[in-house]
Amino acid sequence: LIFCGTEFGVFFSPNKGDRWKELGNGLPTIAVRDIAIQKRENDLVAASFGRGFFVLDDYSALRDFTESNLVQKGKLFPPRPAKWFVPRSNIGNTGADYYFAKNPEFGAVFTYHLADDYKTQKQLRKAKEKKLKNGNIPFPGWEALDAEARESEAQVILTLQDEAGNIINKVSQKASKGSHRIAWDLTHFNPFAISSDGSSRRRYGGGAMVIPGKYSATLRLEKEGEVSLLDGPIA
């Protein structure tokens, strides 16, 4: 695995330089003058020219960005061991050093890759209309618009289980082509479906935190009411 800082961002190669891919997702297209690796945590730090520095937490999944993995419909990469603690933030008087940066996602953070795109009919229609530019845009019809309104976006679902196979929790997010990350906050499923104020959530979020141990994760796709297995389980 090789990293390279260039005048146009950071690139990486998982096969000794035969194939290069750009690292984006928040890193602007700017000259990167220095990069450093934190070996213990597998973190990459990049210093840019005039824009500060950026940190990629846990780059270990990049080692498995092989052609065979990236052409799969869905690939879930093993995460690093999650640290069990209760997150807390104290803000004091920092004077002239008043500065905040986004912390890494708390809990177990998983990297996954989807080979296909999952755009809705509305998104596909708008993409076609955008290509027409100043031309006449045809009316799709009321039935088509009603079908678009009823269509739900495809979701990836991460199912967490304990060593006995019991489902602990499920985490989901919008499905889209490319590499993404999804985090489990180390909590059980919230058992309080109904509250006195009509809300379906507890005041402080999910259920109780899990005890330290070994857990497994499975990646699934939910599209138009049908759920299919993509990858897993991985520990």
C-alpha positions as CSV (number, residue, x, y, z in Angstrom):
1,L,0.0,0.0,0.0
2,I,1.5,3.3,-1.2
3,F,0.4,6.9,-0.5
4,C,1.4,9.9,-2.6
5,G,0.9,13.6,-1.8
6,T,0.6,15.6,-5.1
7,E,-0.3,19.1,-6.3
8,F,-3.8,17.8,-6.7
9,G,-4.5,15.9,-3.4
10,V,-3.6,12.5,-2.0
11,F,-3.6,9.3,-4.1
12,F,-3.1,5.7,-3.0
13,S,-2.2,2.5,-4.7
14,P,-3.1,-0.9,-3.2
15,N,-0.8,-2.8,-5.6
16,K,2.6,-1.3,-5.4
17,G,1.9,1.5,-7.9
18,D,0.2,-0.4,-10.7
19,R,-3.1,1.4,-10.1
20,W,-3.8,4.7,-8.3
21,K,-7.0,6.1,-6.8
22,E,-7.7,9.5,-5.4
23,L,-8.6,10.0,-1.7
24,G,-11.5,12.5,-1.6
25,N,-14.5,12.8,0.8
26,G,-13.6,16.1,2.4
27,L,-10.0,16.6,1.1
28,P,-10.0,19.5,-1.4
29,T,-8.1,19.5,-4.6
30,I,-5.1,21.2,-3.3
31,A,-1.3,20.7,-3.0
32,V,-0.4,18.3,-0.3
33,R,3.2,19.0,0.9
34,D,3.6,16.3,3.6
35,I,2.0,13.1,4.7
36,A,2.6,11.0,7.8
37,I,1.4,7.6,9.0
38,Q,0.4,6.8,12.5
39,K,1.3,3.1,12.5
40,R,-0.4,2.0,15.7
41,E,-3.8,3.2,14.7
42,N,-3.4,3.0,10.9
43,D,-4.2,6.7,10.5
44,L,-2.9,8.9,7.7
45,V,-2.3,12.6,8.2
46,A,-1.9,15.0,5.3
47,A,-0.7,18.6,5.5
48,S,-1.9,20.8,2.6
49,F,-0.6,24.1,1.3
50,G,-2.4,26.8,3.1
51,R,-5.5,24.8,4.2
52,G,-4.3,23.0,7.4
53,F,-4.2,19.3,7.8
54,F,-6.5,16.3,7.3
55,V,-6.7,12.9,9.0
56,L,-7.9,9.7,7.5
57,D,-8.8,7.4,10.4
58,D,-8.0,3.7,9.9
59,Y,-6.9,3.3,6.3
60,S,-6.4,-0.5,6.7
61,A,-9.4,-1.3,4.5
62,L,-7.5,0.3,1.5
63,R,-5.2,-2.7,1.5
64,D,-8.1,-4.9,0.4
65,F,-9.2,-2.5,-2.4
66,T,-8.5,-5.1,-5.0
67,E,-10.2,-5.4,-8.4
68,S,-12.0,-8.6,-7.3
69,N,-13.4,-6.9,-4.1
70,L,-14.5,-3.7,-5.9
71,V,-16.5,-5.5,-8.6
72,Q,-18.6,-7.3,-6.0
73,K,-22.1,-6.0,-5.6
74,G,-21.3,-5.2,-2.0
75,K,-18.1,-5.7,0.0
76,L,-17.8,-5.2,3.8
77,F,-14.2,-4.8,5.1
78,P,-13.1,-5.8,8.6
79,P,-12.9,-2.9,11.1
80,R,-10.3,-2.2,13.7
81,P,-11.2,-3.2,17.3
82,A,-13.6,-0.6,18.7
83,K,-12.7,1.2,22.0
84,W,-15.4,0.9,24.7
85,F,-16.0,4.1,26.5
86,V,-18.7,6.7,27.2
87,P,-18.0,9.7,25.0
88,R,-17.9,13.1,26.7
89,S,-17.2,16.6,25.7
90,N,-16.2,19.4,28.1
91,I,-15.9,22.9,26.7
92,G,-13.9,25.4,28.8
93,N,-12.4,28.8,28.3
94,T,-9.7,28.3,25.8
95,G,-9.0,32.0,25.1
96,A,-7.2,32.7,21.8
97,D,-6.9,28.9,21.2
98,Y,-10.7,28.6,20.7
99,Y,-10.8,25.8,18.0
100,F,-12.9,22.8,17.3
101,A,-12.5,19.9,14.9
102,K,-14.7,17.0,14.2
103,N,-13.8,13.9,16.2
104,P,-13.7,10.4,14.6
105,E,-17.0,8.5,14.6
106,F,-17.6,6.8,18.0
107,G,-17.9,3.1,18.2
108,A,-17.2,0.4,15.6
109,V,-16.7,2.0,12.2
110,F,-17.1,-0.2,9.1
111,T,-15.9,0.5,5.6
112,Y,-17.9,-0.9,2.7
113,H,-18.0,-0.6,-1.1
114,L,-20.9,-0.8,-3.5
115,A,-20.3,-1.5,-7.1
116,D,-23.7,-0.4,-8.4
117,D,-25.6,2.9,-8.1
118,Y,-29.1,3.0,-6.6
119,K,-30.7,6.2,-7.9
120,T,-34.5,6.7,-7.6
121,Q,-36.7,7.3,-10.7
122,K,-36.9,10.9,-9.7
123,Q,-33.1,11.3,-9.6
124,L,-32.8,9.5,-13.0
125,R,-35.5,11.8,-14.5
126,K,-33.9,15.0,-13.2
127,A,-30.5,13.8,-14.6
128,K,-32.1,13.4,-18.0
129,E,-33.8,16.8,-17.8
130,K,-30.5,18.5,-16.8
131,K,-29.0,17.3,-20.1
132,L,-31.7,19.0,-22.1
133,K,-30.5,22.4,-20.7
134,N,-32.6,25.1,-22.4
135,G,-34.6,22.6,-24.4
136,N,-38.3,21.7,-23.9
137,I,-38.7,19.4,-20.9
138,P,-41.5,16.9,-21.4
139,F,-44.1,16.4,-18.6
140,P,-43.6,12.9,-17.2
141,G,-47.3,12.4,-16.4
142,W,-49.2,12.3,-13.1
143,E,-48.9,8.5,-12.8
144,A,-45.1,8.7,-13.1
145,L,-44.9,11.5,-10.5
146,D,-47.1,9.5,-8.1
147,A,-44.8,6.5,-8.6
148,E,-41.8,8.7,-7.8
149,A,-43.5,10.0,-4.6
150,R,-44.1,6.5,-3.4
151,E,-40.6,5.2,-4.2
152,S,-38.3,5.0,-1.3
153,E,-34.5,5.3,-1.5
154,A,-32.4,2.1,-1.3
155,Q,-30.7,1.5,2.0
156,V,-27.7,-0.5,3.3
157,I,-28.4,-2.2,6.6
158,L,-25.6,-3.3,8.9
159,T,-26.8,-6.0,11.3
160,L,-24.9,-6.5,14.5
161,Q,-24.9,-9.9,16.4
162,D,-23.3,-11.3,19.5
163,E,-21.3,-14.5,19.7
164,A,-24.6,-16.5,20.4
165,G,-26.1,-15.1,17.1
166,N,-28.6,-12.7,18.8
167,I,-29.3,-9.6,16.9
168,I,-28.0,-6.6,19.0
169,N,-28.8,-3.7,16.7
170,K,-29.2,-2.6,13.1
171,V,-27.7,0.5,11.5
172,S,-28.8,1.8,8.1
173,Q,-27.9,4.6,5.6
174,K,-28.6,5.6,2.0
175,A,-27.1,3.2,-0.6
176,S,-24.9,4.8,-3.3
177,K,-22.1,3.7,-5.5
178,G,-18.6,3.8,-4.2
179,S,-16.8,3.4,-0.8
180,H,-18.5,4.6,2.4
181,R,-18.4,4.2,6.1
182,I,-21.1,3.3,8.6
183,A,-20.7,3.4,12.4
184,W,-22.3,1.4,15.2
185,D,-22.4,3.3,18.5
186,L,-21.9,0.1,20.6
187,T,-25.5,0.1,21.9
188,H,-28.3,-2.4,21.9
189,F,-31.5,-1.8,19.9
190,N,-33.7,0.8,21.7
191,P,-36.6,-1.3,23.2
192,F,-38.7,1.8,24.0
193,A,-40.8,2.0,20.9
194,I,-43.4,4.3,22.4
195,S,-43.0,7.1,24.9
196,S,-45.4,9.3,26.8
197,D,-44.8,12.3,24.6
198,G,-45.4,10.4,21.4
199,S,-41.8,10.2,20.4
200,S,-40.3,6.9,19.2
201,R,-36.9,7.7,20.6
202,R,-35.5,8.0,24.1
203,R,-34.2,11.3,25.3
204,Y,-30.6,10.2,25.1
205,G,-30.7,8.1,21.9
206,G,-30.5,4.3,21.7
207,G,-30.5,1.5,24.2
208,A,-27.9,0.4,26.8
209,M,-24.3,-0.1,25.8
210,V,-23.1,-3.6,25.0
211,I,-20.5,-5.3,27.3
212,P,-17.0,-5.6,25.9
213,G,-16.7,-8.8,23.7
214,K,-16.7,-10.2,20.2
215,Y,-19.5,-9.2,17.8
216,S,-20.1,-9.8,14.1
217,A,-21.6,-7.6,11.3
218,T,-23.5,-8.4,8.1
219,L,-24.2,-6.0,5.3
220,R,-27.6,-6.2,3.5
221,L,-29.4,-4.1,0.9
222,E,-33.0,-3.0,1.1
223,K,-34.5,-1.9,-2.2
224,E,-38.2,-1.5,-2.9
225,G,-39.2,-3.6,0.1
226,E,-36.8,-6.5,-0.7
227,V,-33.8,-7.3,1.4
228,S,-30.7,-9.1,0.0
229,L,-27.4,-10.2,1.5
230,L,-24.4,-8.3,0.3
231,D,-21.5,-9.5,2.5
232,G,-20.7,-11.0,5.9
233,P,-20.8,-11.9,8.6
234,I,-17.4,-10.5,9.6
235,A,-16.1,-10.4,13.2
